[in-house]
Amino acid sequence: MPIAGQGMLLTSMDIDSLHEAEFNRWYDREHLEERVAIDGFLEARRYVAHDGRPKYLSLYSTATFDVLESPAYRKALASQTDWSKANIARFQNMIRGVSRITISRGVGRGAALGIIRLRPPADGADKLRAALREQLDPAARDGVISMHLLENDPVLSKPLTPDADKVDPGAGDWFVLIDATDVGAVPAAAAAVTGNAALKQLVVTSGVYRLLWDIAKSDLPRA
């Protein structure tokens, strides 16, 4: 499986230009490393939008889905550093998905990422998953390394911002991820979903992102 583990935390947000340099410094010097250090977290990746919103996107892989509601993760959420609290308070348009990885095909991770947000029908999850499994085939698409499906848990998928308890009709959305060698390879692969007559009516948003950097558990300094 090209994505390590079975669980995924997806976060995406905008930040005002006044605080953007500090936001990036915090992500690069503290936040990603701090999260990957949590028991059960395996790796994390940071992206910036080439064509999409919100501007910033991060993916955190976990060994199992249960890690995302484990005591270790809950403790980390409850004991944020002052630097974290200051930056999280400035998030705008935040998306936070706590997801199961239900489809993952291909080998490896690319320098570009396509992302498609879908809203599954209330009674059609199995049918939709089967339809996507047919479309998520990287071997048939030049420049595409791997393709994946993330299915949000609607209870756990809440932002960390003050409006976390606000009703969110998209809390149970799904995300298709397209790992590609270049941003130019993404649109044709995404069209298998966004241009499909049976699927495009479920598409909420789509975008293309460039990899900033990634970190794995094995990269962390040894105690």
Helices and strands as residue ranges (DSSP letters): E 7-14, G 17-19, H 20-26, I 27-31, H 32-36, E 41-51, E 56-62, G 65-69, H 71-78, H 82-88, E 92-106, E 112-118, H 125-135, G 138-140, E 144-152, E 174-180, G 183-185, H 186-194, G 200-202, E 203-216, G 217-219
